[in-house]
């Protein structure tokens, strides 16, 4: 199923967004999508991905944070909180 979706949106920019729990789910979905793109040469060049969340809870610990920094995905995430 995911392959069908990836082929349909191939080469297009993608935005994940959500509020509260939906923001956490959007972040996880964006991370999953970025992982799929980075592990497959089929989808190169990788389309731009943006994840914007509003009031979502924090995800994970230092390990996911280090992985996001290592893969240079930090620019793909914007978390808005007040």
MODELLER restraints for C-alpha pairs under 7 A, 6 or more apart:
rsr = mdl.restraints
at = mdl.atoms
rsr.add(forms.Gaussian(group=physical.xy_distance, feature=features.Distance(at['CA:10:A'], at['CA:43:A']), mean=6.69, stdev=0.5))
rsr.add(forms.Gaussian(group=physical.xy_distance, feature=features.Distance(at['CA:11:A'], at['CA:47:A']), mean=5.18, stdev=0.5))
rsr.add(forms.Gaussian(group=physical.xy_distance, feature=features.Distance(at['CA:12:A'], at['CA:47:A']), mean=5.76, stdev=0.5))
rsr.add(forms.Gaussian(group=physical.xy_distance, feature=features.Distance(at['CA:13:A'], at['CA:47:A']), mean=5.37, stdev=0.5))
rsr.add(forms.Gaussian(group=physical.xy_distance, feature=features.Distance(at['CA:13:A'], at['CA:48:A']), mean=4.83, stdev=0.5))
rsr.add(forms.Gaussian(group=physical.xy_distance, feature=features.Distance(at['CA:13:A'], at['CA:49:A']), mean=5.94, stdev=0.5))
rsr.add(forms.Gaussian(group=physical.xy_distance, feature=features.Distance(at['CA:14:A'], at['CA:48:A']), mean=6.42, stdev=0.5))
rsr.add(forms.Gaussian(group=physical.xy_distance, feature=features.Distance(at['CA:14:A'], at['CA:49:A']), mean=4.97, stdev=0.5))
rsr.add(forms.Gaussian(group=physical.xy_distance, feature=features.Distance(at['CA:14:A'], at['CA:50:A']), mean=6.40, stdev=0.5))
rsr.add(forms.Gaussian(group=physical.xy_distance, feature=features.Distance(at['CA:15:A'], at['CA:49:A']), mean=5.91, stdev=0.5))
rsr.add(forms.Gaussian(group=physical.xy_distance, feature=features.Distance(at['CA:15:A'], at['CA:50:A']), mean=4.77, stdev=0.5))
rsr.add(forms.Gaussian(group=physical.xy_distance, feature=features.Distance(at['CA:15:A'], at['CA:51:A']), mean=5.68, stdev=0.5))
rsr.add(forms.Gaussian(group=physical.xy_distance, feature=features.Distance(at['CA:16:A'], at['CA:26:A']), mean=5.44, stdev=0.5))
rsr.add(forms.Gaussian(group=physical.xy_distance, feature=features.Distance(at['CA:16:A'], at['CA:30:A']), mean=6.40, stdev=0.5))
rsr.add(forms.Gaussian(group=physical.xy_distance, feature=features.Distance(at['CA:16:A'], at['CA:50:A']), mean=6.20, stdev=0.5))
rsr.add(forms.Gaussian(group=physical.xy_distance, feature=features.Distance(at['CA:16:A'], at['CA:51:A']), mean=4.53, stdev=0.5))
rsr.add(forms.Gaussian(group=physical.xy_distance, feature=features.Distance(at['CA:16:A'], at['CA:52:A']), mean=6.33, stdev=0.5))
rsr.add(forms.Gaussian(group=physical.xy_distance, feature=features.Distance(at['CA:17:A'], at['CA:23:A']), mean=6.11, stdev=0.5))
rsr.add(forms.Gaussian(group=physical.xy_distance, feature=features.Distance(at['CA:17:A'], at['CA:26:A']), mean=5.58, stdev=0.5))
rsr.add(forms.Gaussian(group=physical.xy_distance, feature=features.Distance(at['CA:17:A'], at['CA:51:A']), mean=5.63, stdev=0.5))
rsr.add(forms.Gaussian(group=physical.xy_distance, feature=features.Distance(at['CA:17:A'], at['CA:52:A']), mean=4.84, stdev=0.5))
rsr.add(forms.Gaussian(group=physical.xy_distance, feature=features.Distance(at['CA:17:A'], at['CA:53:A']), mean=5.36, stdev=0.5))
rsr.add(forms.Gaussian(group=physical.xy_distance, feature=features.Distance(at['CA:18:A'], at['CA:26:A']), mean=5.87, stdev=0.5))
rsr.add(forms.Gaussian(group=physical.xy_distance, feature=features.Distance(at['CA:18:A'], at['CA:52:A']), mean=6.99, stdev=0.5))
rsr.add(forms.Gaussian(group=physical.xy_distance, feature=features.Distance(at['CA:18:A'], at['CA:53:A']), mean=5.09, stdev=0.5))
rsr.add(forms.Gaussian(group=physical.xy_distance, feature=features.Distance(at['CA:18:A'], at['CA:54:A']), mean=6.33, stdev=0.5))
rsr.add(forms.Gaussian(group=physical.xy_distance, feature=features.Distance(at['CA:19:A'], at['CA:53:A']), mean=5.81, stdev=0.5))
rsr.add(forms.Gaussian(group=physical.xy_distance, feature=features.Distance(at['CA:19:A'], at['CA:54:A']), mean=4.65, stdev=0.5))
rsr.add(forms.Gaussian(group=physical.xy_distance, feature=features.Distance(at['CA:19:A'], at['CA:55:A']), mean=5.85, stdev=0.5))
rsr.add(forms.Gaussian(group=physical.xy_distance, feature=features.Distance(at['CA:19:A'], at['CA:56:A']), mean=5.93, stdev=0.5))
rsr.add(forms.Gaussian(group=physical.xy_distance, feature=features.Distance(at['CA:20:A'], at['CA:54:A']), mean=6.34, stdev=0.5))
rsr.add(forms.Gaussian(group=physical.xy_distance, feature=features.Distance(at['CA:20:A'], at['CA:55:A']), mean=5.00, stdev=0.5))
rsr.add(forms.Gaussian(group=physical.xy_distance, feature=features.Distance(at['CA:20:A'], at['CA:56:A']), mean=3.99, stdev=0.5))
rsr.add(forms.Gaussian(group=physical.xy_distance, feature=features.Distance(at['CA:20:A'], at['CA:57:A']), mean=6.58, stdev=0.5))
rsr.add(forms.Gaussian(group=physical.xy_distance, feature=features.Distance(at['CA:21:A'], at['CA:56:A']), mean=5.92, stdev=0.5))
rsr.add(forms.Gaussian(group=physical.xy_distance, feature=features.Distance(at['CA:23:A'], at['CA:53:A']), mean=4.70, stdev=0.5))
rsr.add(forms.Gaussian(group=physical.xy_distance, feature=features.Distance(at['CA:23:A'], at['CA:54:A']), mean=6.31, stdev=0.5))
rsr.add(forms.Gaussian(group=physical.xy_distance, feature=features.Distance(at['CA:23:A'], at['CA:56:A']), mean=4.94, stdev=0.5))
rsr.add(forms.Gaussian(group=physical.xy_distance, feature=features.Distance(at['CA:24:A'], at['CA:56:A']), mean=5.57, stdev=0.5))
rsr.add(forms.Gaussian(group=physical.xy_distance, feature=features.Distance(at['CA:24:A'], at['CA:57:A']), mean=6.30, stdev=0.5))
rsr.add(forms.Gaussian(group=physical.xy_distance, feature=features.Distance(at['CA:24:A'], at['CA:59:A']), mean=6.98, stdev=0.5))
rsr.add(forms.Gaussian(group=physical.xy_distance, feature=features.Distance(at['CA:26:A'], at['CA:51:A']), mean=6.89, stdev=0.5))
rsr.add(forms.Gaussian(group=physical.xy_distance, feature=features.Distance(at['CA:27:A'], at['CA:51:A']), mean=6.36, stdev=0.5))
rsr.add(forms.Gaussian(group=physical.xy_distance, feature=features.Distance(at['CA:30:A'], at['CA:51:A']), mean=6.46, stdev=0.5))
rsr.add(forms.Gaussian(group=physical.xy_distance, feature=features.Distance(at['CA:37:A'], at['CA:43:A']), mean=6.17, stdev=0.5))
rsr.add(forms.Gaussian(group=physical.xy_distance, feature=features.Distance(at['CA:37:A'], at['CA:46:A']), mean=6.36, stdev=0.5))
rsr.add(forms.Gaussian(group=physical.xy_distance, feature=features.Distance(at['CA:49:A'], at['CA:76:A']), mean=5.84, stdev=0.5))
rsr.add(forms.Gaussian(group=physical.xy_distance, feature=features.Distance(at['CA:50:A'], at['CA:76:A']), mean=4.57, stdev=0.5))
rsr.add(forms.Gaussian(group=physical.xy_distance, feature=features.Distance(at['CA:50:A'], at['CA:77:A']), mean=5.91, stdev=0.5))
rsr.add(forms.Gaussian(group=physical.xy_distance, feature=features.Distance(at['CA:51:A'], at['CA:76:A']), mean=5.96, stdev=0.5))
rsr.add(forms.Gaussian(group=physical.xy_distance, feature=features.Distance(at['CA:51:A'], at['CA:77:A']), mean=4.76, stdev=0.5))
rsr.add(forms.Gaussian(group=physical.xy_distance, feature=features.Distance(at['CA:51:A'], at['CA:78:A']), mean=6.15, stdev=0.5))
rsr.add(forms.Gaussian(group=physical.xy_distance, feature=features.Distance(at['CA:52:A'], at['CA:77:A']), mean=6.04, stdev=0.5))
rsr.add(forms.Gaussian(group=physical.xy_distance, feature=features.Distance(at['CA:52:A'], at['CA:78:A']), mean=4.79, stdev=0.5))
rsr.add(forms.Gaussian(group=physical.xy_distance, feature=features.Distance(at['CA:52:A'], at['CA:79:A']), mean=5.80, stdev=0.5))
rsr.add(forms.Gaussian(group=physical.xy_distance, feature=features.Distance(at['CA:53:A'], at['CA:78:A']), mean=6.44, stdev=0.5))
rsr.add(forms.Gaussian(group=physical.xy_distance, feature=features.Distance(at['CA:53:A'], at['CA:79:A']), mean=4.84, stdev=0.5))
rsr.add(forms.Gaussian(group=physical.xy_distance, feature=features.Distance(at['CA:53:A'], at['CA:80:A']), mean=5.98, stdev=0.5))
rsr.add(forms.Gaussian(group=physical.xy_distance, feature=features.Distance(at['CA:54:A'], at['CA:79:A']), mean=6.12, stdev=0.5))
rsr.add(forms.Gaussian(group=physical.xy_distance, feature=features.Distance(at['CA:54:A'], at['CA:80:A']), mean=4.81, stdev=0.5))
rsr.add(forms.Gaussian(group=physical.xy_distance, feature=features.Distance(at['CA:54:A'], at['CA:81:A']), mean=6.06, stdev=0.5))
rsr.add(forms.Gaussian(group=physical.xy_distance, feature=features.Distance(at['CA:55:A'], at['CA:80:A']), mean=6.13, stdev=0.5))
rsr.add(forms.Gaussian(group=physical.xy_distance, feature=features.Distance(at['CA:55:A'], at['CA:81:A']), mean=4.91, stdev=0.5))
rsr.add(forms.Gaussian(group=physical.xy_distance, feature=features.Distance(at['CA:68:A'], at['CA:74:A']), mean=5.92, stdev=0.5))
